[in-house]
């Protein structure tokens, strides 16, 4: 049997499923699995799944070629003071004085 998560509104574990809908009898909230997944997608995470925040220091895990430039960001490069963007899969940072947007799948905290 699959485990049903707690209610996202009241955090009670007394939830049940009715077809494709999850229902909380305590507060009356109803949601679907896609609602649950979209709520979790708003968080920026690194390649290991750790949550990223503004000002974090991260390390590049793969050599990256910078589009439109001959610059290559080497594996192991430490990036300080990242800034989160509106897109959860991207962060803004400065490397060697250049402002660059990096994908979070190539970073680790």
C-alpha positions in Angstrom: 0.0 0.0 0.0 1.3 3.4 -0.9 1.9 5.9 1.9 -0.4 8.9 2.0 1.3 12.2 3.0 0.0 14.6 5.7 -2.4 17.3 4.9 -0.5 20.3 3.4 -2.9 22.7 5.2 -3.3 21.4 8.8 -0.4 18.8 8.7 -2.7 16.1 10.2 -1.9 12.5 9.3 -5.6 11.4 9.2 -5.9 11.6 5.4 -7.3 9.2 2.9 -7.7 8.9 -0.9 -10.9 9.0 -2.9 -9.9 7.9 -6.4 -7.4 10.5 -7.5 -8.1 13.1 -4.7 -6.5 13.1 -1.3 -8.9 14.3 1.5 -8.3 15.5 5.0 -11.4 14.9 7.2 -10.0 17.2 9.9 -10.0 20.5 7.9 -11.8 19.4 4.7 -8.9 20.2 2.3 -8.7 18.2 -0.9 -5.7 17.9 -3.2 -4.2 15.8 -5.9 -0.8 14.2 -6.3 0.2 16.9 -9.0 -0.7 19.7 -6.5 1.7 18.0 -4.0 4.5 17.7 -6.5 4.2 21.3 -7.8 4.5 22.6 -4.2 7.8 20.8 -3.8 9.2 22.0 -7.1 9.4 25.6 -5.9 12.6 24.8 -3.9 16.1 25.1 -5.4 18.1 21.9 -4.7 21.7 21.0 -5.6 22.8 17.7 -7.3 22.6 15.9 -4.0 19.1 17.2 -3.1 20.2 19.7 -0.5 18.1 22.9 -0.3 19.9 26.0 -1.6 19.4 29.5 -0.2 20.6 33.0 -1.1 24.2 33.5 0.0 25.2 29.8 0.1 28.6 28.7 -1.1 28.6 25.8 -3.6 31.1 23.8 -5.7 30.9 23.0 -9.4 30.9 19.2 -9.9 31.6 19.1 -13.7 33.7 21.1 -16.2 31.2 23.6 -17.8 31.7 25.4 -21.1 30.2 28.9 -21.0 28.0 29.7 -24.0 29.2 32.6 -26.1 32.6 32.6 -24.5 35.8 30.6 -24.6 35.7 30.4 -20.8 35.5 27.0 -19.1 34.4 26.6 -15.4 36.6 23.8 -14.0 35.3 21.1 -11.8 35.9 21.9 -8.1 35.5 25.7 -8.6 34.0 27.2 -5.4 31.3 29.7 -5.9 30.4 32.0 -3.0 27.2 34.0 -2.4 24.9 32.5 -4.9 21.5 34.2 -5.6 18.4 32.3 -6.3 16.4 33.1 -9.4 12.7 32.8 -10.3 13.5 29.4 -11.9 14.2 26.8 -9.2 16.7 25.0 -11.4 19.0 28.0 -11.9 21.2 30.2 -9.6 22.9 33.5 -10.4 26.5 34.0 -9.3 29.8 35.7 -10.1 32.8 33.7 -11.3 36.1 35.6 -12.1 34.1 38.8 -12.2 31.6 37.6 -14.7 27.9 37.3 -13.8 26.8 33.8 -14.8 23.6 31.7 -14.4 24.3 28.1 -13.5 22.0 25.1 -13.4 21.7 23.6 -9.9 22.2 20.0 -11.2 25.9 20.9 -11.7 26.4 22.3 -8.1 26.8 20.8 -4.7 26.6 22.5 -1.3 
